[in-house]
Structures are given as structure tokens and as C-alpha cells.
Amino acid sequence: MSLNQSQLLSSWPNLEKRSACDEGMELAGSFLKAARECVITLGKGRTSGSRADLLWTYNAMVQHSDSCKKCSES
């Protein structure tokens, strides 16, 4: 099943409705940029650097969220 870009983007949660501090939002933005880079480079000589960036930004975002009261609110 193929998925076009608008379908993919509509499946992302609305980040403006999330409870998060400024640092948490910056980390989320960094993660989304890294994820975008991984998707863009699919099939174009995947590099370990883009995967490492994705994992690093994800781990930083999760670690921050676990320790930040505002980011861990539902």
C-alpha cells in the first residue's frame, strides 16, 4: 500500500496541542528533522550518520520528556 505525502503528514499529531516546554519542543523539532532526513535518503546510499542522528535525537527527546514535568503531562 502506498502512502502519499499529505496522508503521511496528516497522521502526525498536532504538536501545538502537546504540553511541552521550549526545550522539549526544540528536541521534538530536531527529531522530526532527523526523521525527514532518513526518509529523504532512503535508497540513496543510506548512511549510518543519518540513522545515528535519528537515534540520538529520539533518545534526547525521550530522556528530556522523562525528566521534565511539563513535557510528561498528558
C-alpha positions as CSV (number, residue, x, y, z in Angstrom):
1,M,0.0,0.0,0.0
2,S,1.5,3.3,-1.0
3,L,1.1,6.5,1.1
4,N,1.3,9.9,-0.4
5,Q,2.9,12.9,1.4
6,S,-0.3,14.5,2.5
7,Q,-1.6,11.3,4.0
8,L,1.7,10.8,5.9
9,L,1.7,14.4,7.2
10,S,-1.9,14.2,8.3
11,S,-1.0,11.2,10.5
12,W,1.4,13.2,12.6
13,P,-0.1,14.5,15.9
14,N,-0.7,18.2,16.2
15,L,2.4,19.4,18.1
16,E,0.8,22.7,19.0
17,K,-1.7,20.9,21.2
18,R,1.0,19.0,23.1
19,S,2.1,20.1,26.5
20,A,5.8,20.8,26.3
21,C,8.5,23.3,27.4
22,D,10.6,25.2,24.9
23,E,13.5,22.8,25.2
24,G,11.1,19.8,24.6
25,M,9.7,21.4,21.5
26,E,13.2,22.1,20.2
27,L,14.1,18.4,20.8
28,A,10.9,17.3,19.0
29,G,11.8,19.5,16.1
30,S,15.3,18.1,15.9
31,F,13.9,14.6,15.9
32,L,11.4,15.4,13.1
33,K,14.2,17.0,11.0
34,A,16.4,13.9,11.6
35,A,13.4,11.6,10.6
36,R,12.8,13.6,7.5
37,E,16.5,13.3,6.5
38,C,16.3,9.5,6.9
39,V,13.2,9.3,4.7
40,I,14.7,11.6,2.1
41,T,17.9,9.5,1.9
42,L,16.1,6.1,1.6
43,G,17.5,4.3,-1.3
44,K,20.2,6.9,-1.9
45,G,23.2,5.2,-0.2
46,R,21.8,5.2,3.3
47,T,24.4,6.5,5.7
48,S,25.0,5.5,9.3
49,G,25.2,9.2,10.1
50,S,21.6,9.9,9.4
51,R,20.5,6.9,11.4
52,A,22.7,7.9,14.3
53,D,21.3,11.4,14.3
54,L,17.8,9.9,14.3
55,L,18.5,7.7,17.3
56,W,20.4,10.4,19.1
57,T,17.6,13.0,18.7
58,Y,15.0,10.4,19.7
59,N,16.9,9.4,22.8
60,A,17.5,13.0,23.8
61,M,13.8,13.8,23.4
62,V,12.7,10.8,25.4
63,Q,15.2,11.4,28.2
64,H,14.1,15.1,28.5
65,S,10.5,14.1,28.5
66,D,11.0,11.6,31.3
67,S,12.6,14.3,33.5
68,C,10.5,17.3,32.6
69,K,7.2,17.7,34.3
70,K,5.7,19.9,31.6
71,C,6.7,17.6,28.8
72,S,5.5,14.5,30.5
73,E,1.9,15.8,31.0
74,S,-0.8,14.1,29.0
